[in-house]
């Protein structure tokens, strides 16, 4: 490890947003420690993408933590009895209601793991790719949630109490549209064909009709591009 660099824990799902955040943390000079989760999600494609992204973007470490949120159910991403919604167009994606793809308390769980790892690394910096603009309406992506978690986190650890850690949760995408996020990543050399964001892949490929696929597709379209994870882009 390069002791001259500040260390940061970066939550890395393997999707578009978290990949962009990893590139941003690297660009800001951090020694990045990528953290992914095998949390009972219904497919492994995003974890395979995360492994590739961590290598391509030079993460110092990449840890995949095993937890099982599927034992609680309550989400179409972890419960096979619930169907992932599909739509004909992005205009049909509803953000007025919290969708069935919301995983109960997922970001709270993930940030708690990141906080623990940051403490052991002697780090005060955690990066997460939450977004309150082009997103699916999840409550744990809002700025007020992040601010509240950060306040709590600084009361929760030995390092915080002793004054050796003043945790900062970095949310560089929180006020960006999907197109702006993609543009930022392209400027930093991200190849989005590395990434996987689909909630319900078919044969390992993006379904192109779930909320996540539609929102990222619109972002690429606004830049005059085709999402490289779509079959049409790779034909």
HELIX and SHEET records of a PDB file:
HELIX    1   1 UNK A   16  UNK A   27  1                                  12    
HELIX    2   2 UNK A   45  UNK A   56  1                                  12    
HELIX    3   3 UNK A   69  UNK A   71  5                                   3    
HELIX    4   4 UNK A   90  UNK A   92  5                                   3    
HELIX    5   5 UNK A  106  UNK A  121  1                                  16    
HELIX    6   6 UNK A  139  UNK A  141  5                                   3    
HELIX    7   7 UNK A  143  UNK A  153  1                                  11    
HELIX    8   8 UNK A  158  UNK A  162  1                                   5    
HELIX    9   9 UNK A  178  UNK A  187  1                                  10    
HELIX   10  10 UNK A  192  UNK A  194  5                                   3    
HELIX   11  11 UNK A  211  UNK A  222  1                                  12    
HELIX   12  12 UNK A  231  UNK A  233  5                                   3    
SHEET    1   A 5 UNK A  61  UNK A  66  0                                        
SHEET    2   A 5 UNK A  31  UNK A  38  1                                        
SHEET    3   A 5 UNK A   7  UNK A  11  1                                        
SHEET    4   A 5 UNK A 125  UNK A 127  1                                        
SHEET    5   A 5 UNK A 168  UNK A 170  1                                        
END                                                                             
